[in-house]
Amino acid sequence: MPYGEYAECPHCGLIAHDREEIEVLFGYRYGGAVPQSWCRKCRSSRSDKALNPFDAVDTWMSNGMDEDYMFSYSEDELRKYI
Ligand SMILES: [Zn+2]
C-alpha cells in the first residue's frame, strides 16, 4: 500500500485521494478501516439483480467473494450457483 489513503472506483474510475474525500465519495466499511471499493454513486445506482446469477457468481468469486460484488444477491443465493 502506498502512503496515504486512496480509492479508485473500478466501475466509473472516480478517484479519491484522502480520508475526507474517500468518506464523502466512497464511504468506509469494517468500522472505518477499509474504503468501499465502489463509489457511493455506483453502489446506489447499481440496479438490483441486473446480472443473471451465473454472471454474478463468477464476478463475486473472482473478487474473492467480496461483499461489494454480490449484486444485491445474498451470499446464500449466490452459493446456489457456484
Ligand atoms: Zn463509481
PDB file of the backbone (N, CA, C, O) and the ligand in Angstrom, with CONECT records:
HET     ZN  A 101       1
ATOM      1  N   MET A   1       0.838  -1.203   0.000  1.00  0.00           N
ATOM      2  CA  MET A   1       0.000   0.000   0.000  1.00  0.00           C
ATOM      3  C   MET A   1       0.872   1.252   0.000  1.00  0.00           C
ATOM      4  O   MET A   1       1.772   1.372   0.831  1.00  0.00           O
ATOM      5  N   PRO A   2       0.621   2.184  -0.917  1.00  0.00           N
ATOM      6  CA  PRO A   2       1.349   3.458  -0.878  1.00  0.00           C
ATOM      7  C   PRO A   2       0.937   4.248   0.341  1.00  0.00           C
ATOM      8  O   PRO A   2      -0.126   4.011   0.916  1.00  0.00           O
ATOM      9  N   TYR A   3       1.780   5.190   0.739  1.00  0.00           N
ATOM     10  CA  TYR A   3       1.436   6.014   1.886  1.00  0.00           C
ATOM     11  C   TYR A   3       0.219   6.865   1.574  1.00  0.00           C
ATOM     12  O   TYR A   3       0.078   7.364   0.457  1.00  0.00           O
ATOM     13  N   GLY A   4      -0.637   7.029   2.527  1.00  0.00           N
ATOM     14  CA  GLY A   4      -1.813   7.865   2.330  1.00  0.00           C
ATOM     15  C   GLY A   4      -2.945   7.040   1.785  1.00  0.00           C
ATOM     16  O   GLY A   4      -2.730   5.991   1.178  1.00  0.00           O
ATOM     17  N   GLU A   5      -4.134   7.508   1.998  1.00  0.00           N
ATOM     18  CA  GLU A   5      -5.280   6.732   1.560  1.00  0.00           C
ATOM     19  C   GLU A   5      -5.707   7.157   0.178  1.00  0.00           C
ATOM     20  O   GLU A   5      -5.576   8.317  -0.212  1.00  0.00           O
ATOM     21  N   TYR A   6      -6.216   6.201  -0.545  1.00  0.00           N
ATOM     22  CA  TYR A   6      -6.520   6.386  -1.940  1.00  0.00           C
ATOM     23  C   TYR A   6      -7.571   5.370  -2.314  1.00  0.00           C
ATOM     24  O   TYR A   6      -7.499   4.213  -1.901  1.00  0.00           O
ATOM     25  N   ALA A   7      -8.529   5.786  -3.080  1.00  0.00           N
ATOM     26  CA  ALA A   7      -9.545   4.834  -3.525  1.00  0.00           C
ATOM     27  C   ALA A   7      -9.893   5.137  -4.965  1.00  0.00           C
ATOM     28  O   ALA A   7     -10.014   6.298  -5.356  1.00  0.00           O
ATOM     29  N   GLU A   8     -10.052   4.097  -5.747  1.00  0.00           N
ATOM     30  CA  GLU A   8     -10.470   4.272  -7.126  1.00  0.00           C
ATOM     31  C   GLU A   8     -11.630   3.332  -7.396  1.00  0.00           C
ATOM     32  O   GLU A   8     -11.559   2.135  -7.120  1.00  0.00           O
ATOM     33  N   CYS A   9     -12.696   3.893  -7.937  1.00  0.00           N
ATOM     34  CA  CYS A   9     -13.879   3.080  -8.219  1.00  0.00           C
ATOM     35  C   CYS A   9     -13.636   2.264  -9.492  1.00  0.00           C
ATOM     36  O   CYS A   9     -13.362   2.839 -10.546  1.00  0.00           O
ATOM     37  N   PRO A  10     -13.731   0.944  -9.410  1.00  0.00           N
ATOM     38  CA  PRO A  10     -13.494   0.104 -10.591  1.00  0.00           C
ATOM     39  C   PRO A  10     -14.614   0.226 -11.616  1.00  0.00           C
ATOM     40  O   PRO A  10     -14.477  -0.230 -12.751  1.00  0.00           O
ATOM     41  N   HIS A  11     -15.710   0.835 -11.218  1.00  0.00           N
ATOM     42  CA  HIS A  11     -16.864   0.916 -12.114  1.00  0.00           C
ATOM     43  C   HIS A  11     -16.824   2.183 -12.959  1.00  0.00           C
ATOM     44  O   HIS A  11     -16.978   2.104 -14.178  1.00  0.00           O
ATOM     45  N   CYS A  12     -16.621   3.344 -12.350  1.00  0.00           N
ATOM     46  CA  CYS A  12     -16.651   4.597 -13.101  1.00  0.00           C
ATOM     47  C   CYS A  12     -15.300   5.301 -13.127  1.00  0.00           C
ATOM     48  O   CYS A  12     -15.146   6.307 -13.819  1.00  0.00           O
ATOM     49  N   GLY A  13     -14.315   4.789 -12.382  1.00  0.00           N
ATOM     50  CA  GLY A  13     -12.982   5.384 -12.413  1.00  0.00           C
ATOM     51  C   GLY A  13     -12.799   6.575 -11.495  1.00  0.00           C
ATOM     52  O   GLY A  13     -11.741   7.205 -11.511  1.00  0.00           O
ATOM     53  N   LEU A  14     -13.800   6.900 -10.696  1.00  0.00           N
ATOM     54  CA  LEU A  14     -13.694   8.004  -9.743  1.00  0.00           C
ATOM     55  C   LEU A  14     -12.550   7.744  -8.754  1.00  0.00           C
ATOM     56  O   LEU A  14     -12.384   6.632  -8.253  1.00  0.00           O
ATOM     57  N   ILE A  15     -11.768   8.796  -8.486  1.00  0.00           N
ATOM     58  CA  ILE A  15     -10.635   8.640  -7.585  1.00  0.00           C
ATOM     59  C   ILE A  15     -10.778   9.595  -6.403  1.00  0.00           C
ATOM     60  O   ILE A  15     -11.142  10.758  -6.579  1.00  0.00           O
ATOM     61  N   ALA A  16     -10.494   9.106  -5.214  1.00  0.00           N
ATOM     62  CA  ALA A  16     -10.469   9.943  -4.013  1.00  0.00           C
ATOM     63  C   ALA A  16      -9.088   9.821  -3.390  1.00  0.00           C
ATOM     64  O   ALA A  16      -8.533   8.726  -3.309  1.00  0.00           O
ATOM     65  N   HIS A  17      -8.533  10.947  -2.948  1.00  0.00           N
ATOM     66  CA  HIS A  17      -7.126  10.958  -2.541  1.00  0.00           C
ATOM     67  C   HIS A  17      -6.864  11.081  -1.053  1.00  0.00           C
ATOM     68  O   HIS A  17      -5.744  10.823  -0.613  1.00  0.00           O
ATOM     69  N   ASP A  18      -7.830  11.457  -0.282  1.00  0.00           N
ATOM     70  CA  ASP A  18      -7.557  11.497   1.154  1.00  0.00           C
ATOM     71  C   ASP A  18      -8.783  11.026   1.909  1.00  0.00           C
ATOM     72  O   ASP A  18      -9.835  10.747   1.334  1.00  0.00           O
ATOM     73  N   ARG A  19      -8.611  10.949   3.204  1.00  0.00           N
ATOM     74  CA  ARG A  19      -9.641  10.325   4.013  1.00  0.00           C
ATOM     75  C   ARG A  19     -10.993  11.031   3.899  1.00  0.00           C
ATOM     76  O   ARG A  19     -12.036  10.380   3.824  1.00  0.00           O
ATOM     77  N   GLU A  20     -10.968  12.372   3.885  1.00  0.00           N
ATOM     78  CA  GLU A  20     -12.244  13.087   3.786  1.00  0.00           C
ATOM     79  C   GLU A  20     -12.924  12.819   2.449  1.00  0.00           C
ATOM     80  O   GLU A  20     -14.131  12.585   2.377  1.00  0.00           O
ATOM     81  N   GLU A  21     -12.113  12.859   1.388  1.00  0.00           N
ATOM     82  CA  GLU A  21     -12.677  12.623   0.066  1.00  0.00           C
ATOM     83  C   GLU A  21     -13.220  11.197  -0.035  1.00  0.00           C
ATOM     84  O   GLU A  21     -14.286  10.965  -0.605  1.00  0.00           O
ATOM     85  N   ILE A  22     -12.489  10.271   0.513  1.00  0.00           N
ATOM     86  CA  ILE A  22     -12.949   8.882   0.484  1.00  0.00           C
ATOM     87  C   ILE A  22     -14.251   8.741   1.269  1.00  0.00           C
ATOM     88  O   ILE A  22     -15.184   8.059   0.844  1.00  0.00           O
ATOM     89  N   GLU A  23     -14.288   9.400   2.418  1.00  0.00           N
ATOM     90  CA  GLU A  23     -15.503   9.327   3.235  1.00  0.00           C
ATOM     91  C   GLU A  23     -16.700   9.867   2.465  1.00  0.00           C
ATOM     92  O   GLU A  23     -17.779   9.274   2.480  1.00  0.00           O
ATOM     93  N   VAL A  24     -16.500  11.002   1.788  1.00  0.00           N
ATOM     94  CA  VAL A  24     -17.603  11.645   1.063  1.00  0.00           C
ATOM     95  C   VAL A  24     -17.986  10.844  -0.179  1.00  0.00           C
ATOM     96  O   VAL A  24     -19.168  10.609  -0.430  1.00  0.00           O
ATOM     97  N   LEU A  25     -16.991  10.428  -0.951  1.00  0.00           N
ATOM     98  CA  LEU A  25     -17.273   9.833  -2.258  1.00  0.00           C
ATOM     99  C   LEU A  25     -17.477   8.322  -2.206  1.00  0.00           C
ATOM    100  O   LEU A  25     -18.220   7.756  -3.007  1.00  0.00           O
ATOM    101  N   PHE A  26     -16.809   7.680  -1.254  1.00  0.00           N
ATOM    102  CA  PHE A  26     -16.858   6.218  -1.212  1.00  0.00           C
ATOM    103  C   PHE A  26     -17.514   5.677   0.051  1.00  0.00           C
ATOM    104  O   PHE A  26     -18.351   4.776  -0.002  1.00  0.00           O
ATOM    105  N   GLY A  27     -17.119   6.243   1.189  1.00  0.00           N
ATOM    106  CA  GLY A  27     -17.577   5.677   2.452  1.00  0.00           C
ATOM    107  C   GLY A  27     -16.653   4.545   2.877  1.00  0.00           C
ATOM    108  O   GLY A  27     -15.887   4.009   2.077  1.00  0.00           O
ATOM    109  N   TYR A  28     -16.741   4.200   4.140  1.00  0.00           N
ATOM    110  CA  TYR A  28     -15.880   3.155   4.682  1.00  0.00           C
ATOM    111  C   TYR A  28     -16.697   1.954   5.123  1.00  0.00           C
ATOM    112  O   TYR A  28     -17.891   2.052   5.406  1.00  0.00           O
ATOM    113  N   ARG A  29     -16.033   0.853   5.169  1.00  0.00           N
ATOM    114  CA  ARG A  29     -16.653  -0.355   5.727  1.00  0.00           C
ATOM    115  C   ARG A  29     -15.719  -0.927   6.781  1.00  0.00           C
ATOM    116  O   ARG A  29     -14.627  -0.403   7.001  1.00  0.00           O
ATOM    117  N   TYR A  30     -16.140  -1.984   7.422  1.00  0.00           N
ATOM    118  CA  TYR A  30     -15.376  -2.596   8.510  1.00  0.00           C
ATOM    119  C   TYR A  30     -14.997  -1.556   9.559  1.00  0.00           C
ATOM    120  O   TYR A  30     -13.844  -1.483   9.984  1.00  0.00           O
ATOM    121  N   GLY A  31     -15.966  -0.761   9.968  1.00  0.00           N
ATOM    122  CA  GLY A  31     -15.738   0.195  11.043  1.00  0.00           C
ATOM    123  C   GLY A  31     -14.742   1.280  10.699  1.00  0.00           C
ATOM    124  O   GLY A  31     -14.049   1.785  11.581  1.00  0.00           O
ATOM    125  N   GLY A  32     -14.659   1.648   9.432  1.00  0.00           N
ATOM    126  CA  GLY A  32     -13.788   2.756   9.043  1.00  0.00           C
ATOM    127  C   GLY A  32     -12.397   2.328   8.638  1.00  0.00           C
ATOM    128  O   GLY A  32     -11.545   3.176   8.371  1.00  0.00           O
ATOM    129  N   ALA A  33     -12.146   1.037   8.585  1.00  0.00           N
ATOM    130  CA  ALA A  33     -10.792   0.565   8.288  1.00  0.00           C
ATOM    131  C   ALA A  33     -10.497   0.514   6.792  1.00  0.00           C
ATOM    132  O   ALA A  33      -9.359   0.736   6.380  1.00  0.00           O
ATOM    133  N   VAL A  34     -11.487   0.230   5.994  1.00  0.00           N
ATOM    134  CA  VAL A  34     -11.257  -0.027   4.575  1.00  0.00           C
ATOM    135  C   VAL A  34     -12.250   0.777   3.736  1.00  0.00           C
ATOM    136  O   VAL A  34     -13.455   0.728   3.984  1.00  0.00           O
ATOM    137  N   PRO A  35     -11.750   1.515   2.744  1.00  0.00           N
ATOM    138  CA  PRO A  35     -12.700   2.221   1.878  1.00  0.00           C
ATOM    139  C   PRO A  35     -13.554   1.230   1.092  1.00  0.00           C
ATOM    140  O   PRO A  35     -13.091   0.146   0.737  1.00  0.00           O
ATOM    141  N   GLN A  36     -14.781   1.602   0.827  1.00  0.00           N
ATOM    142  CA  GLN A  36     -15.608   0.804  -0.070  1.00  0.00           C
ATOM    143  C   GLN A  36     -14.919   0.775  -1.427  1.00  0.00           C
ATOM    144  O   GLN A  36     -14.287   1.757  -1.818  1.00  0.00           O
ATOM    145  N   SER A  37     -15.030  -0.332  -2.150  1.00  0.00           N
ATOM    146  CA  SER A  37     -14.329  -0.356  -3.436  1.00  0.00           C
ATOM    147  C   SER A  37     -15.098   0.401  -4.512  1.00  0.00           C
ATOM    148  O   SER A  37     -14.489   1.027  -5.379  1.00  0.00           O
ATOM    149  N   TRP A  38     -16.407   0.353  -4.467  1.00  0.00           N
ATOM    150  CA  TRP A  38     -17.193   1.127  -5.425  1.00  0.00           C
ATOM    151  C   TRP A  38     -17.590   2.440  -4.772  1.00  0.00           C
ATOM    152  O   TRP A  38     -17.865   2.475  -3.572  1.00  0.00           O
ATOM    153  N   CYS A  39     -17.625   3.534  -5.554  1.00  0.00           N
ATOM    154  CA  CYS A  39     -18.057   4.814  -5.010  1.00  0.00           C
ATOM    155  C   CYS A  39     -19.541   4.752  -4.644  1.00  0.00           C
ATOM    156  O   CYS A  39     -20.275   3.861  -5.073  1.00  0.00           O
ATOM    157  N   ARG A  40     -19.953   5.728  -3.840  1.00  0.00           N
ATOM    158  CA  ARG A  40     -21.347   5.736  -3.388  1.00  0.00           C
ATOM    159  C   ARG A  40     -22.318   5.782  -4.560  1.00  0.00           C
ATOM    160  O   ARG A  40     -23.362   5.129  -4.548  1.00  0.00           O
ATOM    161  N   LYS A  41     -21.958   6.565  -5.570  1.00  0.00           N
ATOM    162  CA  LYS A  41     -22.866   6.737  -6.701  1.00  0.00           C
ATOM    163  C   LYS A  41     -23.083   5.409  -7.424  1.00  0.00           C
ATOM    164  O   LYS A  41     -24.218   5.042  -7.730  1.00  0.00           O
ATOM    165  N   CYS A  42     -22.014   4.703  -7.691  1.00  0.00           N
ATOM    166  CA  CYS A  42     -22.157   3.421  -8.376  1.00  0.00           C
ATOM    167  C   CYS A  42     -22.862   2.400  -7.501  1.00  0.00           C
ATOM    168  O   CYS A  42     -23.657   1.599  -7.992  1.00  0.00           O
ATOM    169  N   ARG A  43     -22.570   2.426  -6.196  1.00  0.00           N
ATOM    170  CA  ARG A  43     -23.243   1.457  -5.328  1.00  0.00           C
ATOM    171  C   ARG A  43     -24.735   1.713  -5.304  1.00  0.00           C
ATOM    172  O   ARG A  43     -25.534   0.777  -5.289  1.00  0.00           O
ATOM    173  N   SER A  44     -25.119   3.017  -5.301  1.00  0.00           N
ATOM    174  CA  SER A  44     -26.551   3.290  -5.203  1.00  0.00           C
ATOM    175  C   SER A  44     -27.261   3.150  -6.545  1.00  0.00           C
ATOM    176  O   SER A  44     -28.464   2.893  -6.590  1.00  0.00           O
ATOM    177  N   SER A  45     -26.514   3.321  -7.643  1.00  0.00           N
ATOM    178  CA  SER A  45     -27.177   3.224  -8.946  1.00  0.00           C
ATOM    179  C   SER A  45     -27.142   1.816  -9.521  1.00  0.00           C
ATOM    180  O   SER A  45     -27.790   1.520 -10.525  1.00  0.00           O
ATOM    181  N   ARG A  46     -26.382   0.967  -8.871  1.00  0.00           N
ATOM    182  CA  ARG A  46     -26.290  -0.410  -9.353  1.00  0.00           C
ATOM    183  C   ARG A  46     -27.683  -1.025  -9.304  1.00  0.00           C
ATOM    184  O   ARG A  46     -28.280  -1.136  -8.233  1.00  0.00           O
ATOM    185  N   SER A  47     -28.183  -1.414 -10.431  1.00  0.00           N
ATOM    186  CA  SER A  47     -29.566  -1.870 -10.442  1.00  0.00           C
ATOM    187  C   SER A  47     -29.664  -3.260  -9.839  1.00  0.00           C
ATOM    188  O   SER A  47     -28.776  -4.100  -9.990  1.00  0.00           O
ATOM    189  N   ASP A  48     -30.749  -3.463  -9.169  1.00  0.00           N
ATOM    190  CA  ASP A  48     -30.943  -4.723  -8.460  1.00  0.00           C
ATOM    191  C   ASP A  48     -31.007  -5.907  -9.413  1.00  0.00           C
ATOM    192  O   ASP A  48     -31.768  -5.910 -10.382  1.00  0.00           O
ATOM    193  N   LYS A  49     -30.213  -6.886  -9.124  1.00  0.00           N
ATOM    194  CA  LYS A  49     -30.239  -8.125  -9.870  1.00  0.00           C
ATOM    195  C   LYS A  49     -30.194  -7.903 -11.388  1.00  0.00           C
ATOM    196  O   LYS A  49     -30.868  -8.592 -12.155  1.00  0.00           O
ATOM    197  N   ALA A  50     -29.386  -6.929 -11.795  1.00  0.00           N
ATOM    198  CA  ALA A  50     -29.226  -6.667 -13.222  1.00  0.00           C
ATOM    199  C   ALA A  50     -28.480  -7.817 -13.883  1.00  0.00           C
ATOM    200  O   ALA A  50     -28.732  -8.154 -15.040  1.00  0.00           O
ATOM    201  N   LEU A  51     -27.571  -8.405 -13.144  1.00  0.00           N
ATOM    202  CA  LEU A  51     -26.818  -9.535 -13.676  1.00  0.00           C
ATOM    203  C   LEU A  51     -27.602 -10.815 -13.443  1.00  0.00           C
ATOM    204  O   LEU A  51     -28.302 -10.952 -12.440  1.00  0.00           O
ATOM    205  N   ASN A  52     -27.481 -11.733 -14.358  1.00  0.00           N
ATOM    206  CA  ASN A  52     -28.051 -13.035 -14.038  1.00  0.00           C
ATOM    207  C   ASN A  52     -27.159 -13.689 -12.980  1.00  0.00           C
ATOM    208  O   ASN A  52     -25.981 -13.351 -12.861  1.00  0.00           O
ATOM    209  N   PRO A  53     -27.720 -14.618 -12.220  1.00  0.00           N
ATOM    210  CA  PRO A  53     -26.974 -15.141 -11.075  1.00  0.00           C
ATOM    211  C   PRO A  53     -25.681 -15.842 -11.460  1.00  0.00           C
ATOM    212  O   PRO A  53     -24.744 -15.879 -10.663  1.00  0.00           O
ATOM    213  N   PHE A  54     -25.610 -16.396 -12.657  1.00  0.00           N
ATOM    214  CA  PHE A  54     -24.385 -17.087 -13.056  1.00  0.00           C
ATOM    215  C   PHE A  54     -23.250 -16.093 -13.282  1.00  0.00           C
ATOM    216  O   PHE A  54     -22.110 -16.339 -12.886  1.00  0.00           O
ATOM    217  N   ASP A  55     -23.570 -14.974 -13.919  1.00  0.00           N
ATOM    218  CA  ASP A  55     -22.556 -13.934 -14.092  1.00  0.00           C
ATOM    219  C   ASP A  55     -22.195 -13.309 -12.753  1.00  0.00           C
ATOM    220  O   ASP A  55     -21.031 -13.016 -12.480  1.00  0.00           O
ATOM    221  N   ALA A  56     -23.212 -13.112 -11.929  1.00  0.00           N
ATOM    222  CA  ALA A  56     -22.966 -12.509 -10.620  1.00  0.00           C
ATOM    223  C   ALA A  56     -22.023 -13.374  -9.796  1.00  0.00           C
ATOM    224  O   ALA A  56     -21.108 -12.867  -9.148  1.00  0.00           O
ATOM    225  N   VAL A  57     -22.252 -14.673  -9.826  1.00  0.00           N
ATOM    226  CA  VAL A  57     -21.430 -15.559  -9.014  1.00  0.00           C
ATOM    227  C   VAL A  57     -19.989 -15.600  -9.536  1.00  0.00           C
ATOM    228  O   VAL A  57     -19.044 -15.664  -8.749  1.00  0.00           O
ATOM    229  N   ASP A  58     -19.825 -15.564 -10.853  1.00  0.00           N
ATOM    230  CA  ASP A  58     -18.481 -15.513 -11.434  1.00  0.00           C
ATOM    231  C   ASP A  58     -17.733 -14.283 -10.946  1.00  0.00           C
ATOM    232  O   ASP A  58     -16.582 -14.367 -10.519  1.00  0.00           O
ATOM    233  N   THR A  59     -18.403 -13.139 -11.016  1.00  0.00           N
ATOM    234  CA  THR A  59     -17.775 -11.889 -10.608  1.00  0.00           C
ATOM    235  C   THR A  59     -17.466 -11.899  -9.118  1.00  0.00           C
ATOM    236  O   THR A  59     -16.395 -11.466  -8.692  1.00  0.00           O
ATOM    237  N   TRP A  60     -18.393 -12.388  -8.350  1.00  0.00           N
ATOM    238  CA  TRP A  60     -18.230 -12.450  -6.899  1.00  0.00           C
ATOM    239  C   TRP A  60     -17.050 -13.344  -6.521  1.00  0.00           C
ATOM    240  O   TRP A  60     -16.223 -12.976  -5.687  1.00  0.00           O
ATOM    241  N   MET A  61     -16.981 -14.537  -7.151  1.00  0.00           N
ATOM    242  CA  MET A  61     -15.888 -15.464  -6.875  1.00  0.00           C
ATOM    243  C   MET A  61     -14.544 -14.870  -7.287  1.00  0.00           C
ATOM    244  O   MET A  61     -13.553 -14.992  -6.568  1.00  0.00           O
ATOM    245  N   SER A  62     -14.524 -14.220  -8.463  1.00  0.00           N
ATOM    246  CA  SER A  62     -13.242 -13.725  -8.952  1.00  0.00           C
ATOM    247  C   SER A  62     -12.786 -12.507  -8.159  1.00  0.00           C
ATOM    248  O   SER A  62     -11.640 -12.079  -8.298  1.00  0.00           O
ATOM    249  N   ASN A  63     -13.652 -11.947  -7.339  1.00  0.00           N
ATOM    250  CA  ASN A  63     -13.258 -10.851  -6.465  1.00  0.00           C
ATOM    251  C   ASN A  63     -13.130 -11.310  -5.011  1.00  0.00           C
ATOM    252  O   ASN A  63     -13.310 -10.525  -4.080  1.00  0.00           O
ATOM    253  N   GLY A  64     -12.823 -12.572  -4.840  1.00  0.00           N
ATOM    254  CA  GLY A  64     -12.582 -13.083  -3.507  1.00  0.00           C
ATOM    255  C   GLY A  64     -13.827 -13.089  -2.630  1.00  0.00           C
ATOM    256  O   GLY A  64     -13.734 -12.941  -1.411  1.00  0.00           O
ATOM    257  N   MET A  65     -14.982 -13.258  -3.245  1.00  0.00           N
ATOM    258  CA  MET A  65     -16.252 -13.264  -2.527  1.00  0.00           C
ATOM    259  C   MET A  65     -16.446 -11.979  -1.733  1.00  0.00           C
ATOM    260  O   MET A  65     -16.948 -11.993  -0.609  1.00  0.00           O
ATOM    261  N   ASP A  66     -16.046 -10.894  -2.327  1.00  0.00           N
ATOM    262  CA  ASP A  66     -16.169  -9.587  -1.682  1.00  0.00           C
ATOM    263  C   ASP A  66     -17.632  -9.161  -1.658  1.00  0.00           C
ATOM    264  O   ASP A  66     -18.359  -9.332  -2.637  1.00  0.00           O
ATOM    265  N   GLU A  67     -18.046  -8.608  -0.537  1.00  0.00           N
ATOM    266  CA  GLU A  67     -19.461  -8.202  -0.404  1.00  0.00           C
ATOM    267  C   GLU A  67     -19.854  -7.113  -1.401  1.00  0.00           C
ATOM    268  O   GLU A  67     -21.037  -6.936  -1.690  1.00  0.00           O
ATOM    269  N   ASP A  68     -18.868  -6.384  -1.928  1.00  0.00           N
ATOM    270  CA  ASP A  68     -19.190  -5.348  -2.909  1.00  0.00           C
ATOM    271  C   ASP A  68     -19.615  -5.932  -4.246  1.00  0.00           C
ATOM    272  O   ASP A  68     -20.137  -5.213  -5.097  1.00  0.00           O
ATOM    273  N   TYR A  69     -19.401  -7.205  -4.437  1.00  0.00           N
ATOM    274  CA  TYR A  69     -19.690  -7.810  -5.737  1.00  0.00           C
ATOM    275  C   TYR A  69     -20.823  -8.824  -5.648  1.00  0.00           C
ATOM    276  O   TYR A  69     -20.869  -9.795  -6.404  1.00  0.00           O
ATOM    277  N   MET A  70     -21.718  -8.586  -4.731  1.00  0.00           N
ATOM    278  CA  MET A  70     -22.813  -9.539  -4.572  1.00  0.00           C
ATOM    279  C   MET A  70     -24.056  -9.137  -5.358  1.00  0.00           C
ATOM    280  O   MET A  70     -25.015  -9.905  -5.451  1.00  0.00           O
ATOM    281  N   PHE A  71     -24.037  -7.920  -5.927  1.00  0.00           N
ATOM    282  CA  PHE A  71     -25.096  -7.505  -6.846  1.00  0.00           C
ATOM    283  C   PHE A  71     -26.496  -7.712  -6.295  1.00  0.00           C
ATOM    284  O   PHE A  71     -27.393  -8.168  -7.004  1.00  0.00           O
ATOM    285  N   SER A  72     -26.670  -7.382  -5.056  1.00  0.00           N
ATOM    286  CA  SER A  72     -27.979  -7.470  -4.397  1.00  0.00           C
ATOM    287  C   SER A  72     -28.445  -8.897  -4.136  1.00  0.00           C
ATOM    288  O   SER A  72     -29.541  -9.111  -3.617  1.00  0.00           O
ATOM    289  N   TYR A  73     -27.626  -9.855  -4.489  1.00  0.00           N
ATOM    290  CA  TYR A  73     -27.936 -11.216  -4.079  1.00  0.00           C
ATOM    291  C   TYR A  73     -27.413 -11.412  -2.661  1.00  0.00           C
ATOM    292  O   TYR A  73     -26.488 -10.727  -2.226  1.00  0.00           O
ATOM    293  N   SER A  74     -28.008 -12.342  -1.961  1.00  0.00           N
ATOM    294  CA  SER A  74     -27.441 -12.709  -0.667  1.00  0.00           C
ATOM    295  C   SER A  74     -26.381 -13.782  -0.900  1.00  0.00           C
ATOM    296  O   SER A  74     -26.337 -14.419  -1.953  1.00  0.00           O
ATOM    297  N   GLU A  75     -25.531 -13.966   0.105  1.00  0.00           N
ATOM    298  CA  GLU A  75     -24.500 -14.982  -0.032  1.00  0.00           C
ATOM    299  C   GLU A  75     -25.127 -16.365  -0.259  1.00  0.00           C
ATOM    300  O   GLU A  75     -24.627 -17.154  -1.060  1.00  0.00           O
ATOM    301  N   ASP A  76     -26.211 -16.648   0.443  1.00  0.00           N
ATOM    302  CA  ASP A  76     -26.881 -17.942   0.251  1.00  0.00           C
ATOM    303  C   ASP A  76     -27.375 -18.120  -1.178  1.00  0.00           C
ATOM    304  O   ASP A  76     -27.241 -19.193  -1.766  1.00  0.00           O
ATOM    305  N   GLU A  77     -27.949 -17.052  -1.727  1.00  0.00           N
ATOM    306  CA  GLU A  77     -28.419 -17.127  -3.097  1.00  0.00           C
ATOM    307  C   GLU A  77     -27.274 -17.405  -4.056  1.00  0.00           C
ATOM    308  O   GLU A  77     -27.374 -18.250  -4.946  1.00  0.00           O
ATOM    309  N   LEU A  78     -26.167 -16.663  -3.852  1.00  0.00           N
ATOM    310  CA  LEU A  78     -25.030 -16.837  -4.762  1.00  0.00           C
ATOM    311  C   LEU A  78     -24.445 -18.231  -4.660  1.00  0.00           C
ATOM    312  O   LEU A  78     -24.073 -18.832  -5.668  1.00  0.00           O
ATOM    313  N   ARG A  79     -24.364 -18.744  -3.436  1.00  0.00           N
ATOM    314  CA  ARG A  79     -23.737 -20.068  -3.261  1.00  0.00           C
ATOM    315  C   ARG A  79     -24.484 -21.162  -4.006  1.00  0.00           C
ATOM    316  O   ARG A  79     -23.888 -22.182  -4.351  1.00  0.00           O
ATOM    317  N   LYS A  80     -25.766 -20.976  -4.260  1.00  0.00           N
ATOM    318  CA  LYS A  80     -26.522 -21.973  -5.026  1.00  0.00           C
ATOM    319  C   LYS A  80     -26.019 -22.104  -6.455  1.00  0.00           C
ATOM    320  O   LYS A  80     -26.241 -23.121  -7.112  1.00  0.00           O
ATOM    321  N   TYR A  81     -25.339 -21.065  -6.929  1.00  0.00           N
ATOM    322  CA  TYR A  81     -24.914 -21.063  -8.339  1.00  0.00           C
ATOM    323  C   TYR A  81     -23.432 -21.349  -8.516  1.00  0.00           C
ATOM    324  O   TYR A  81     -22.918 -21.311  -9.634  1.00  0.00           O
ATOM    325  N   ILE A  82     -22.748 -21.632  -7.423  1.00  0.00           N
ATOM    326  CA  ILE A  82     -21.321 -21.927  -7.544  1.00  0.00           C
ATOM    327  C   ILE A  82     -21.149 -23.295  -8.199  1.00  0.00           C
ATOM    328  O   ILE A  82     -20.022 -23.747  -8.399  1.00  0.00           O
TER     329      ILE A  82
HETATM  330 ZN    ZN A 101     -18.114   4.717  -9.261  1.00  0.00          ZN2+
END
